[in-house]
Amino acid sequence: MANQSRYAYFNRDVSWLAFNFRVLEEARSTDISISERIRFLSIYSSNLIEFYSVRVAEYRQAATNNVQIEDVPDPLSTLAQINHIVSEQMREVDDILYTQIRESLCQQGVCLHLGEMPQNETHLQFMRDYFESEIIPYLQPLVLSKATRIFLRNDRPYFALKMYARNERGDGVDTTPHYALVKLPIHNFPRFVQLPDIGDGMHHIVFLDDIIHLSVHTLFPGYLIDGTWCMKVARDADLALLPYAGQDLVDRVRHSSARRNTGAESSFYVDSTIAPDLLQYLEEMFCFSSSETVQVGRYLSLNQLDQFPSELLKDNKSEKRVFLRPKRMLCDSSFFTVIKQHDQVLHLPYQSFDYVIRFLSEAAIDPKVKEIKISLYRVCNNSAIVNALIAAAAHNQKRVTAFVELKARFDERNNLEIGEMLKQSGVRVIYSLPKLKVHAKVAMVIREEADGTDMTYAYISTGNFNEKTAEIYTDHGLFTADEELTSELHEVFNYLEDQSKLPRLKNLFMSQFNMVYELRRLIQTEIAKVNTGNEGYILLKMNGMQNHMLIDMLYGASLAGVEIDLIVRGVSCLVPEQPYSRNITVRRIIDRYLEHGRVWVFGKGEDAKMYLTSSDWLNRNVERRIELAFPVKDKSIRDEIMSLLDLQLKDNVKARVLNKMLKGMKPVVGQQQLQMRAQDMIFEELTATNDK
């Protein structure tokens, strides 16, 4: 942990690794199906790939160019610490995959061959034939030399071989080792191949890697193969778009699709059993130091575990739940009538995202709707949201304005294509702001009412306008026609359209403007309660907590005696169990759905103030993004959300309480205490209240 002033903070990325290890723990969990465990192992690997392509790449560039990273005094030392932690976690990955998951698969009649070749000749011949007839054209074998110039693809596994040349008589080999590379064509073939049925009642599965491993010697007929090991490099995937704006940004995104595959190397992964001389040769060839090398297991790119044929499993319980449709939002007439009568809250993914689609689809065809405005950060392909906007503009001649964030990492190209499609349909499209990302999630509909006046209806959310993620991310969304809120949302959109028009906000909190000030005021209010002999309380749920200034506010509140509950899924730089954090409890919940909703609560009971928000407390949210927090003014909705948060605070199955060593400890369960799994209980509670 890094010390600044009187307080301590965990390093952002070391904290993130602890979060990802918690994801890995779910792959070990026996209270979920084997297919879910495999999925968590895939998620762990996918998370790690992105982490190395972005965060670790920044460390390596900083160390190479001798520049500073925020909150990191020594990038090179931290990079070595990161690689050490990941190498340790890789041992856990191997144990889970080789022991627990393989044994569980075997119990269900599935034999996953890991590291050892099948013993049945029918299987072996099938693997040889598959190699000869299908795979060989994609392998590109290459014997290495000091003169070799080769570019390793980003996140593409290769086999590294150590071998000896046979002598002219063919009865011996030279003593000088030779080295070679063979590309694994994991994007051309399924990663898992099912072998023929041999009548033993088992489904036999092998990695594509092992099919190649079995016959790789045929690619080098003049050599004796001494060993074959997997390796790959990760490359810098950050497009560094923040300085760009306007047409420069559009051009940059349009021509950057290949950038992620050609960025600077950020890390080097190798099988931990690799021959030392081969490892040294490869490190020198690709300019990696030993501290930048990550020791891993036999198989790389385990994010492709999501390709495992789970249909073979008897306990495959990964079927989707039914999405609830609250009757309070069902109506035969206009959905706008429902919103006008009463604010409506939506809890995703427990409740259906179809209400959001209906909101915009009805706006597209309603003759009384004059205008639609929306901010888009991440949108899925073939989006019903986008289709509704196109229908409104192209077919119904409504004024539609869409703010499309081109700097959404890994979605830049997709968002540009969506923006161009919207433009062609007559939608007014605004791309990004200089040096800022717009992360707020808002849609507004301006509609003429029966009395001839205009009314604004809005949907404000903690999550994106994305039907796919809405099935697996927990979020909260608010439908409202509240004039105080909607008038300020107009101020927000005026600023997005013209940065000379500064927003005047009283109810909404907006980063870059009043958000930090209002947070400080709310925290100070809770401190003042304690100072006057009353109870002060803060409950914050978010995805990440890093910003030292905001953490210091919580430390100060804890010192004053304010009780603070934090539910932080990912990065948490706040250090518990310190004198200045003795009143702070930090929980992390990892379960089937990704905890994504951000909720801030200040106070208890009737006087409690609650805000839903798009914002975490990472530095980027505070310093480089446009975020919104909006109050939950309706008491019944406030009570409903608070009830769901209370269930999460009681979770003793999937929750972990962080300690001062950044370890997640499972809450202690007494003999008489029930097992309480928040996501299951939330679904049950919302089901029970569905008719209300």
PEUR-V758412 format. One line per field, one symbol per residue. ss: DSSP state (H for helix, E for strand, - for the rest). phi: phi as a letter, one per 20 degrees, with the letter a starting at -180 (. if undefined). psi: psi as a letter, one per 20 degrees, with the letter a starting at -180 (. if undefined). Layout:
ss: ???
phi: ???
psi: ???
//
This chain:
ss: -EEE--EEE--HHHHHHHHHHHHHHHHH-----HHHHHHHHHHHHHHHHHHHHHHHHHHHHHHHH---E--E--HHHHHHHHHHHHHHHHHHHHHHHHHHHHHHHHH--EEEE-------HHHHHHHHHHHHHHHHHH---EE----------E---EEEEEEEEE------EEEEEEEEEEE--------EEE--------EEEEEHHHHHHHHHHHH---EEEEEEEEEEEEE----------HHHHHHHHH----HHHH--EEEEEEE----HHHHHHHHHH----HHHEEEE-----HHHHHH--HHH-----------E--HHH-----HHHHHHH--EEEEE--E--HHHHHHHHHHHH---EEEEEEEE-------HHHHHHHHHHHH---EEEEEE-------HHHHHHHHHHHHH---EEEE-E--EEE--EEEEEEEE-----EEEEEEEE-------HHH-EEEEEEEE--HHHHHHHHHHHHHHH-----------EE----HHHHHHHHHHHHHHHHH-----EEEEEE--E--HHHHHHHHHHHHH--EEEEEE---E-E----HHH--EEEEEE----EE--EEEEE--HHH-EEEEE---E-HHHHH-EE-EEEE---HHHHHHHHHHHHHHHH----EEEE-----EEE-----------HHHHHHHHHHH----
phi: .edcleddbffgefffffffffffgffefeecfffffffffffgffgfffgffdffgfffffffeldedgmcfcgfffffffffffffffffgfffffdffffffffdncdefcndfgeefffffgffffffedegfdelfbeebfefccdeffldfcedddbcfffffmdacfeefdcbccfeefedcgfdceeffdmemdeeccfggfffgfdffffcfecdfeaccebadddfdeelegfebmfgfgffffddfegfecfffdacdbgfeffgfffffffffdmdeffeedecefddlfgfffefffffefdfdeffffffcgffdeaeeffffffffagcdcdeefdffgffffgeffffdffeeebccbdddccfflffffffffffeedclefcccedefefgmdfffffffffffgfenffdddlcfmcdedfcbcccdceefeneecddccccecfecffffecdebcccebcgffffffffffffffebfeeffdcceedcfmcdffgffffffffffffffdndedbcccdaebccfffffgffgfffgfoffcdddcfdgbefefldgecfeddddcdcbgeefcfdcdccncmfefdccebededfgfffdcceccccfeeffffgfffffffffffegcddecefdfemeedfgfdffeeffcdgffffffffffefee
psi: qpppcirqqqpghhghhhghhhghhhiipjjrqhhhghghhgggggghghghifghhggghghgjlrqqpjohnhgghghgghggghghhhgggggghfgggghghhjkpooooiqqqiphggghggggggghghgijhlqppqrhipoqopqpkoqqppqprppqrhijjaqripqqqrqppomiiiqqhppprqpjjjjqpppqqhghgghhjhhiimhjqpphqpqqrrqqqojpimihiqrbhgggggghjjhihhijrqphropqpijqphhggggggggjlqrhiipopaahprlihjiiipmiiiphknkjqqqppqnphijpqhbphhgghhhpqpqpoqjhqpihhgggghghhhioiiphqpqqppgpprqlphgghgggggghhjkqppppoooijopijggghgggghggghjjpopporqpjqpoiqnqpqpppprhjiqpqpqqoprirrmohghiiipprpqppqjphgghhhhhgghhghhoiinpqopghqppqiejggghggggghghghgghjjrppppppprhqohohghghhggghghijpppppoogcpoiporkrhjkhjpppqpopagqooiqpppporrbhjqpppqqipakqhhhhhjqoqppqqohpghgghghhhhhhhhhipjgiqppqaijkqoppqporhipqpooghghgggghghjhi.
//
